[in-house]
Amino acid sequence: MKVLITGANGMVARAAVRYCREIGDEVTALTRQELDISDKSDVQDLFKRKKFDAVINCAAYTDVDGAESNQEDCFRANAYGVENLARASKAIDAAFVTISTDYVFDGSNAGFYTQRDTPNPQGVYGASKLEGEIRARNAYARSIIVRSGWIFGADGTNFLSVMHKLLADGKKIKAIEDAYGTPTYAVDLAKRLRELAGLDLPSVYHVTNPGEGTSYAGFARKVCELKGFDTELLESASADSLKRPAPRPSSSKLACLFSEKFGLSPLQNWESGLEQFLNEQ
Ligand SMILES: NC(=O)c1ccc[n+]([C@@H]2O[C@H](COP(=O)([O-])OP(=O)(O)OC[C@H]3O[C@@H](n4cnc5c(N)ncnc54)[C@H](OP(=O)(O)O)[C@@H]3O)[C@@H](O)[C@H]2O)c1
């Protein structure tokens, strides 16, 4: 397949590029500097010059707290940028996969969110991603929306991806006990993104590693267990005590109603994914 991967410097994009190349795809991987998805005419020009069988959009404004004071930048990438890619994909008849987030939900459901649940984002980031979902599907009915959450992996700069390095340096970390999600290994997500592009069945999918999910503190305790770090380094915290600018759902565990019904094999559970990640560091 000829595949375009956007936001190529990002954590998920790098995993997707690696996976697609491994399976023999002809991959065009473009960083923000090479293709700003919010620049409509640049997107259109690219798609006039090059044809793709599938577009996997990994580009996004991902600074959840920064989004609260940079609403315009956030929507430019996450809503209008996604729409630009959807329209351009339609023009060349390519499959279009774009990633959304568990933060489209408000956290009032302590169980698992499925596609039957109505989004109600609490912050600007979540709102921009939901707007991106809507714009993608309105622009191109063939769009495949993949909601994921709590992603960790090599090249990641978020808390879940770097906490093992902090702990290895003997640094104390604050681990939130009262926020729950379903961790997702970027490598597993990347494979599923490509599978969904090949399957080409437009819908909203929830893609996370299976299991009961956990809290940030639970994730940190598992890191300590797997790496033999001292759990005394973990300082218990509540989400509120961190006083972060953006509101976040207190629980945003995701489950998919139909991935397995469509013949997609279950991903490994998050604990195995974490072990694999830590072993590869
Ligand atoms: N990480 C998570 O836990 C998580 C959870 C749920 C959903 N997601 C979603 O998963 C996807 C991948 O996230 P990630 O964790 O891989 O994020 P990431 O590491 O922050 O990568 C995002 C990439 O997109 C690029 N980008 C930003 N604006 C762009 C634009 N206008 N045009 C082109 N590229 C642009 C960024 O470039 P710069 O670095 O130059 O800004 C960055 O390289 C995103 O859609 C994100 O919303 C992530």
The ligand as an SDF file (V2000), in Angstrom:
LIG
                    3D

 48 52  0  0  0  0  0  0  0  0999 V2000
   -0.4910   10.5300   23.7750 N   0  0  0  0  0  0  0  0  0  0  0  0
   -1.6830   10.1570   24.2410 C   0  0  0  0  0  0  0  0  0  0  0  0
   -1.8000    9.6500   25.3690 O   0  0  0  0  0  0  0  0  0  0  0  0
   -2.9010   10.2870   23.3740 C   0  0  0  0  0  0  0  0  0  0  0  0
   -4.1370    9.9280   23.9280 C   0  0  0  0  0  0  0  0  0  0  0  0
   -5.2700    9.9760   23.1210 C   0  0  0  0  0  0  0  0  0  0  0  0
   -5.1630   10.3680   21.8060 C   0  0  0  0  0  0  0  0  0  0  0  0
   -3.9670   10.7460   21.3010 N   0  0  0  0  0  0  0  0  0  0  0  0
   -3.9100   11.1350   19.9020 C   0  0  0  0  0  0  0  0  0  0  0  0
   -2.9880   10.2880   19.2330 O   0  0  0  0  0  0  0  0  0  0  0  0
   -2.4200   10.9860   18.1250 C   0  0  0  0  0  0  0  0  0  0  0  0
   -0.9190   10.8680   18.1660 C   0  0  0  0  0  0  0  0  0  0  0  0
   -0.4820   11.4240   19.3920 O   0  0  0  0  0  0  0  0  0  0  0  0
    1.0230   11.3650   19.8820 P   0  0  0  0  0  0  0  0  0  0  0  0
    0.9730   11.0030   21.3090 O   0  0  0  0  0  0  0  0  0  0  0  0
    1.8430   10.5970   18.9210 O   0  0  0  0  0  0  0  0  0  0  0  0
    1.3640   12.9230   19.8080 O   0  0  0  0  0  0  0  0  0  0  0  0
    2.7480   13.6630   19.6210 P   0  0  0  0  0  0  0  0  0  0  0  0
    3.8800   12.7870   20.0070 O   0  0  0  0  0  0  0  0  0  0  0  0
    2.5730   14.9780   20.2960 O   0  0  0  0  0  0  0  0  0  0  0  0
    2.8110   13.8780   18.0530 O   0  0  0  0  0  0  0  0  0  0  0  0
    1.9770   14.7640   17.3670 C   0  0  0  0  0  0  0  0  0  0  0  0
    2.7430   15.2710   16.1710 C   0  0  0  0  0  0  0  0  0  0  0  0
    1.8730   16.0820   15.3980 O   0  0  0  0  0  0  0  0  0  0  0  0
    2.6380   17.1990   14.9420 C   0  0  0  0  0  0  0  0  0  0  0  0
    1.7660   18.3060   14.5960 N   0  0  0  0  0  0  0  0  0  0  0  0
    1.1770   19.2030   15.4190 C   0  0  0  0  0  0  0  0  0  0  0  0
    0.4460   20.0730   14.6970 N   0  0  0  0  0  0  0  0  0  0  0  0
    0.6010   19.7350   13.3880 C   0  0  0  0  0  0  0  0  0  0  0  0
    0.1360   20.2620   12.1730 C   0  0  0  0  0  0  0  0  0  0  0  0
   -0.6660   21.3310   12.1360 N   0  0  0  0  0  0  0  0  0  0  0  0
    0.5050   19.6460   11.0150 N   0  0  0  0  0  0  0  0  0  0  0  0
    1.3090   18.5780   11.0390 C   0  0  0  0  0  0  0  0  0  0  0  0
    1.8110   18.0250   12.1550 N   0  0  0  0  0  0  0  0  0  0  0  0
    1.4470   18.6080   13.3270 C   0  0  0  0  0  0  0  0  0  0  0  0
    3.5670   17.5160   16.0900 C   0  0  0  0  0  0  0  0  0  0  0  0
    4.6500   18.2820   15.6020 O   0  0  0  0  0  0  0  0  0  0  0  0
    5.4460   19.2620   16.5840 P   0  0  0  0  0  0  0  0  0  0  0  0
    6.1290   18.3560   17.5630 O   0  0  0  0  0  0  0  0  0  0  0  0
    6.3510   19.9760   15.6770 O   0  0  0  0  0  0  0  0  0  0  0  0
    4.4220   20.1190   17.2330 O   0  0  0  0  0  0  0  0  0  0  0  0
    3.9550   16.1240   16.5490 C   0  0  0  0  0  0  0  0  0  0  0  0
    5.1130   15.6700   15.8510 O   0  0  0  0  0  0  0  0  0  0  0  0
   -2.9690   12.4110   18.2180 C   0  0  0  0  0  0  0  0  0  0  0  0
   -4.0900   12.5120   17.3860 O   0  0  0  0  0  0  0  0  0  0  0  0
   -3.4020   12.5380   19.6660 C   0  0  0  0  0  0  0  0  0  0  0  0
   -4.4110   13.5030   19.8180 O   0  0  0  0  0  0  0  0  0  0  0  0
   -2.8130   10.7170   22.0600 C   0  0  0  0  0  0  0  0  0  0  0  0
  1  2  1  0
  2  3  2  0
  2  4  1  0
  4  5  1  0
  4 48  2  0
  5  6  2  0
  6  7  1  0
  7  8  2  0
  8  9  1  0
  8 48  1  0
  9 10  1  0
  9 46  1  0
 10 11  1  0
 11 12  1  0
 11 44  1  0
 12 13  1  0
 13 14  1  0
 14 15  2  0
 14 16  1  0
 14 17  1  0
 17 18  1  0
 18 19  2  0
 18 20  1  0
 18 21  1  0
 21 22  1  0
 22 23  1  0
 23 24  1  0
 23 42  1  0
 24 25  1  0
 25 26  1  0
 25 36  1  0
 26 27  1  0
 26 35  1  0
 27 28  2  0
 28 29  1  0
 29 30  1  0
 29 35  2  0
 30 31  1  0
 30 32  2  0
 32 33  1  0
 33 34  2  0
 34 35  1  0
 36 37  1  0
 36 42  1  0
 37 38  1  0
 38 39  2  0
 38 40  1  0
 38 41  1  0
 42 43  1  0
 44 45  1  0
 44 46  1  0
 46 47  1  0
M  CHG  2   8   1  16  -1
M  END
$$$$
